[in-house]
Structure formats: structure tokens, C-alpha cells
């Protein structure tokens, strides 16, 4: 999750969100499906468990809701998903989902806002380490730093947790998936101090072009969410414009961060086409060409899904 712990959605605390938008989100009024992509891509960061819990499924059908979300994504040209954990329970769920559904891989971690709340951080980290060894767990995340939600009193535990996750990623040879909110300098400082893993993904990239250039120089991957479509996000579009396509990924962070024009309603992987087309426009490239590059990047970063 880009903005919150698993307790609530980022938009639920926004004073600018209208009463109608809140009601639509609670009621699970998913947006209509966009035009499908001609070249399939993957969703590099989603929360299927939270989507089901907080919003349900797009068509409201019965049966397995996770299968319904996967099927809706496939119809839009989103054929693979990375399911991301935010605490021990959701990380365990993620690992099990990846073993059950062929189009799903998992990432496991303690969200940076979760770490300061734990009575036994070390025990939780041991649980994450155990899950990290599973073959369909391909990422350690989302971990990182968040100075927006966590104040000074929780910063020590947050940084300790981040450093531990970096070590886990290196021990297991897995991609490190970073949550960075209002903490760009801290994230780079800690990565430099610990030594970054071979593969680093900046989830829901939130920096400007200057920070993007620094991350690109270091060889990191920048994953862009629906926020890149927001009217106020000119800085993100500038960052996307200077990101090499082979270091770019696209995500939903579902059920949050739904792209314009559906901001405030529930998000799901089937809406990726809106965001990837916005990225293609920012880069001035053909959407099909960008999709092919992003798809190949997924296999390079996370390994094959089959």
C-alpha cells in the first residue's frame, strides 16, 4: 500500500473526498472496464485480499472472489499479478495465494507503518524470513520508510525493520519492494548504508524528476500507480518521462489509488490499461511498445510466473 496500513484506504482520510465518493467506494462500485491492452502487462503491486475485503469484485458475481479479480484483469490484458503483503498475516495469505493461482506471485513484508506497532518486531521478522524462502515468493516488500504516517517516536523501529528487510532480500536473492512516503533521502541513505540488493523496486513512485534520475542512475526500477493520472501530479509525469522504459513498471496498489477519471472508487488490476496509457503518453511512445517492454521487465525482476 502506498499510503496506509491495512486498516483503511488512503482516500478514507482525505478531507477533499466527497461524501458521494466515499459511499461509492464503500459500496464497491467499481469503474467500467477500459479498452483492453493489445500487449499484456502485469500488475507489479496489488492487494487482492484487501480488495475483496474492502470492495468486493467488479461484477459482484459469486464464486471465488480472487479468481474473479484475476479473470477481470485478464480480460483487460493484465495477465500476471504481484500480490503484496503488509504484515505477517497478509504476507502468509499472499504466499499461499501465489501457490494456488498460477498468474500470481507474492511479496512478503511488514509495512513501514506496521513495524512500530508490533510488540515483538524480531518475531514478526522471523516469520517474514520463513515466508521469503518459498519459491513463489519473489519479492520482499512492501517495506521502507514513511514519515507521513509514522512520527519521530516510531522512526527507530521503522528503520530497524527496513534494514532487516534489506538483509532478507539479499539472503534470499529476491527483489526489494520499497514503500517511500515523504522519505526519499532516508530511503537512499539506508540503502547506501546497508548496500542495496541486486533488484530494487520503488513502489508507487512518488518523487520528482530529480529523484527519479537518482534512482535510475542506481539501477532501481520505478513502478508507477494511478497517481500519475492525477491532475496535480505533473511532477510524476515528468519523472515518468525521464525513466528508461526498461526500468519502468506499472501497478494499481489496489484497492487504492484508482486512476482518473475514477479517483475515489475502488481500484483493481483490470484498470491498469488507463495508467499504462498515461505512462506511454508521458514518454511519447507507443503504448503497445511500452507494454512489451514492461512485460519483459516483469520476467526479469520477478522471474517467470509459470
N, C-alpha and C positions, 0 to 999 in steps of 0.2 A: 504494500500500500504506500502510496506516495505521501499521504498527508496525515494518516491517523493510525491508531491501533485498531484491532479488530472489533472494538466495541461499537464504533459508529462510523458513518461515512464522512468524508471531508466536507461535503456540501451541507451536512446537517447543522454545522455550527456557523455557517456563513450568514451574516446578518442581511446580506443582499438577496438571499434566496427567497423567492416569493412563496406565499402560503400555497398557491396552486402547484408550484414546482415540488414543494415538499410532499404534498398529497399525492402527486403523480408518482414520485419516487417510492413512497411507501406502498402505493397500490400496485407497484410493479408494472407500470405502463411503459413497456419497452418501446423504443423508436421503431419505425418501419425498417425493413432490411434495405441496405443500399444496393446499387448495381454491383453484382459480383465481380471480383477481380478475375482477369483472364489468366494471370500467372499467380498460382497460390503462394501465400506467405504464411508465416507463423506468428502467433501472439507471444511475444517474449516475456510477458508478465501478466498473469491473470490470477484471480482468486475465485475459482469455481465454487468452493464451499461457501464463501461469503455471498456470492451472487445468489445461490439457491436460498440461503438463509434470509437475505435482506430483500430480494426482489423476485425470486422465483425463476421462471423460464419465459422466453419470449412468446411462445404460442400458448402457454398455460395448459399444455397437454399433460396427461397423466404419464405414468411410467417413470423410468429413471431420469431424474432431472439433469444429472450430469451428462448423460447421453444426449438429452435434448439440446443442451447448450453446445455440445460438440457438433451435433448434426446441423444446428443453425449456423455455426461458424463455417462448416464445410461448404454449405450452400453459398456462402459469400466469398469463397475462395480462401478461407483461412483453415488450412488442413492440419496444423500442428499447434500445440499449446504448451506453454511452460507454466505449471501450477506452482504457486509460491506460498510457502508457509511463513507465519509471522510469530508463532510461539510453538511450544512443544507439541500441543495437541494438533494444531493445524499443519505442522510440519509432518507429523505422523500420518495424518489424513492425506497429505499431498503425496508422500512416498507410496502409500497404498493405492491411491488413485492412478499413479503412473504405472503401477504394476497391473492394474485392472484394465486401463484404457490404452490401446496401442498408440493413439495420437497425442498422448500426454506424457511429458517428462516433468520431473519435480525439482524444486529448490527448497532447501530447509534452512531455517534460521530463527533467531529471536529478533524481532523488530526492535530498532533502537529505542522506541518509546516503551517497549515491554521490559527491557533489561533492568531499569531502575526500580520496577515494581516487584521484582522477584525476591522472595525470601531466601532462596538458595540459587544464586546465579551459576555457581560451579556445577551443581547437579543438572540444571537445565542445559548447560553447555555440553555435559557428558551425553545427555540424550540426543542433542543435535549431532554430536560426533558419531554416535552409533548409527543414526539415520544416514549420515553422509556417506557411509560405506556401501549403501545399497546401489546396485548397478543402474537403476533408472532415476536415481537422484543425481542430477548433472550440474546443480548449482548450489552455492552456499549463499543464501540471501532470503528475505532481504535484511541485510544488516547495514550498519553505517552510523551516521550522526544526524541528529535532528535537534537544533537549538530553538526551533519554533515551539514545539510542544513540551520539550523537556528543559527545565530551568537549570540553573547552576547546581542545585542540590543533587540532581541526577546525572550530572555530566561525567563523574568519575566512573560510575557503573556502566554508562553508555559506552565510554571509550574502552573500558576493560573488555566489554562484550565484543566490540568491533575488532579489537586486536585479536581476541580469541578466535573469532570467525575467520579472520585473515589466515591464521595459522591452520585452521581446519581445512580451508580451501587449498592451501599449499600441500598439506599432508595427503589429501585425497585427490589432488590434481583436478579439482572442479572449478568452474567459473565462479568468481566472487561477484554477487549482485548487490549493488550499493544503493541504499536509500540516503539521499543527501538533501536535507531541507535547511536552508539558511546556514549551511556548514561547509561551503566549498573549501575554504582554507584548512579547516580541521581535517576534512577527508584526505586532502592531498598530504598534509603533514603526517598523518598517521600511516598512510600507505608508504610514504617515503621512509618513515621510521622503521616500520616492520619489514619493508620490502614487499612490493605488490606481487600477487600471484601472476602466473602467465596470462590469465584471462580475467579482465575486469570489465564489468558492465555497469554503467551509470543508469540505473532505472529511473524512469520518468525524468529525464534530463531537465534540469530547471535553471541552468546557467545561461549566461550571455555568450556572445561570440568569442570573447576573450577567454573565458573559462573553457569553452568548447575547444578552442585551439590548443590550450594547455593539455586537455585530456587526450585529444587526437595525437599530439606530439608524443605522449607517453604510451600510445598504442591501445588506449582504452576504447571500448565500444559505447556509443551513446544511443540509448533507447528512448524514443520519443512517444509520448502518450497523446491523448486527445487535447491536452492543454495547448498543443501547438496550433490548434484551430481557433483558440480564443482571441477575440478582438484585441485584448490587452497584451497579447503575447508576441509582440513584434520582436522582442529580444530572442525568443525561442526560434522564430522563423529565421532570424539572422544566424543563430547558432546552427540550425539545420542546413542553411545554405553553404556553410563552410566545412561541414562534416563530410569527409570522403564517403561515398555510398557503401564501400566495403567495411566501414566502421559504424554503420548506422543500423539500428533495429527499430521495430515498431511494436507498440504494446497498447493494451487497454487499461491495465490496473483495475479491471472490472471487479466490482460493480460501480467503480468510481470514475471520475474524470471523463464523462461522456463528451464526445466531440460536438462542436457547434454543427447544426442548429438545435441539437437535442440536449444541451447542457442542463443538468438538474434532473434528468431522467436516468433510469438505470442503464448501465453500460454492460456490454458483453462482447465476446470476441467477434461476433458476426459484424460488428460495426467498424472493424479495422480498416475496411476499404476507404472510409471517409478520411481517416488520419493519414494513411499511406499516400492518398492522392494529394493531400495538403503538403506532405513532405516532398513529393515529386514536383509540385508547383514551386515550392521554396527553392528547390535545387535547379529548377529549369530543365528537368529531364523527363523522359517518357516514363509513365507510371509502370508499364509492363517491364521496362528495363530495370527500374528500381526494385520492383518486386523480385525479379530473378536474382539480383544481387543480394537482397535481404535474405531470400530463401537459402542461398548458398552460405551466407554468413551463419544462419541458424545451425546448419550441419557442422560448420567449422567450430562454433562456440560450444554447442551442446552435444555434438555427436548425432548419429542417426537416431530417428525415432523408432524405426522398425526393429 
